[in-house]
Amino acid sequence: MPKITVLPHQELCPEGKIFEVRSGGSICDALLANHVEIDHSCDHSCACSTCHVIIREGYTSLTPPEEGEDDMLDKAWGLQPQSRLSCQAVIRDKDLVVELPKHSLNLAKEAAH
C-alpha cells in the first residue's frame, strides 16, 4: 500500500504525518480519514480550490488533472507546477509527499479569525 507523508503545517498538521492508504481513493479522502482536516468547501465536486495541495513527490503517479481541475487550480493561493486539488487527485501505487499550502481561499474560515 502506498504511503502519504504530509509535511508539517502550522495549523492543520503541526508535526507532519505519515500514513498508508489504499490505491483508488482521492488524496482529500485519505487526509480526512487520517485526521488532517483539510478544507473542502465544495464537497469534492471540483467547484472551488480550498483543498489545494502541492505534491512534492509522486506527482506523476496520480491520475492526470482534467480541464475542470486545471481551471479551478488557477484560483488557488500559492499555485505551483505540482499543485493539485486533493479531491480530484486519485492515488495509485506510489508513495506521495504532500504539502498543505499556508493559506486557503476559504472566505468563511478567513472571516472567522
C-alpha positions in Angstrom: 0.0 0.0 0.0 1.3 3.5 -0.8 2.2 5.9 2.0 1.3 9.6 2.2 3.8 11.9 4.0 2.2 15.1 5.0 4.7 17.9 5.6 4.2 19.9 8.7 1.6 22.7 8.5 1.3 25.1 11.4 -2.5 24.8 11.8 -3.6 21.5 10.2 -0.8 19.1 10.9 1.9 20.8 13.1 4.1 17.7 13.4 3.5 16.3 9.9 2.1 12.8 9.5 2.8 9.6 7.6 0.1 7.0 6.9 -0.7 4.2 4.5 -3.6 4.4 2.1 -5.4 2.2 -0.4 -5.0 3.0 -4.1 -8.1 4.3 -5.9 -9.2 7.0 -3.4 -8.6 10.7 -3.5 -5.9 12.5 -1.5 -8.6 14.6 0.2 -10.5 11.5 1.4 -7.2 10.0 2.6 -6.2 13.2 4.5 -9.7 13.4 6.2 -9.7 9.7 7.1 -6.3 10.3 8.8 -7.5 13.3 10.8 -5.8 16.0 8.6 -8.8 18.4 8.4 -8.1 20.0 5.0 -10.7 22.5 3.7 -13.0 21.1 1.1 -15.8 23.6 0.7 -17.5 22.2 -2.4 -17.7 18.6 -1.0 -15.5 17.1 -3.7 -17.3 18.5 -6.7 -14.3 20.4 -8.2 -16.1 23.7 -7.8 -13.6 25.5 -5.5 -9.9 25.4 -4.7 -10.0 25.1 -0.9 -8.5 21.5 -1.0 -5.4 22.6 -3.0 -2.2 20.7 -2.1 1.3 20.7 -3.5 2.7 17.2 -4.4 6.4 17.3 -3.5 7.0 13.6 -4.5 4.9 11.2 -6.6 3.1 13.7 -8.8 3.3 11.6 -11.9 1.8 8.6 -10.2 -1.5 10.4 -9.7 -4.3 10.4 -12.2 -3.7 13.3 -14.6 -5.7 16.5 -13.9 -8.7 17.2 -16.1 -9.6 20.6 -17.6 -12.1 21.5 -14.9 -9.5 20.9 -12.2 -6.9 23.0 -14.1 -9.5 25.8 -14.3 -10.1 25.7 -10.5 -6.4 25.5 -9.7 -6.0 28.9 -11.3 -7.9 30.3 -8.4 -5.8 28.6 -5.7 -3.4 30.5 -3.4 0.2 29.7 -4.0 -0.3 27.7 -7.2 2.8 25.7 -8.2 3.5 23.3 -11.2 2.9 20.3 -8.8 -0.4 21.7 -7.5 -3.5 19.5 -7.4 -7.0 19.7 -6.0 -6.8 16.9 -3.4 -10.5 16.0 -4.1 -9.6 15.2 -7.7 -6.2 13.6 -7.4 -6.6 9.8 -7.3 -3.9 7.8 -5.5 -2.3 5.0 -7.5 0.6 2.8 -6.3 3.4 5.2 -5.4 4.2 7.0 -2.2 3.4 10.7 -2.0 4.8 13.6 -0.2 2.1 16.3 0.2 2.5 19.9 1.3 -0.6 21.8 2.5 -0.4 25.4 1.4 -0.1 28.1 4.1 -3.4 29.7 3.0 -6.7 28.7 1.5 -9.3 30.8 -0.3 -12.0 29.6 2.1 -13.6 33.0 2.9 -15.8 31.7 5.6 -12.8 30.4 7.5 -10.8 33.6 7.0 -13.7 35.7 8.2 -13.9 33.8 11.5 -10.4 34.9 12.6 
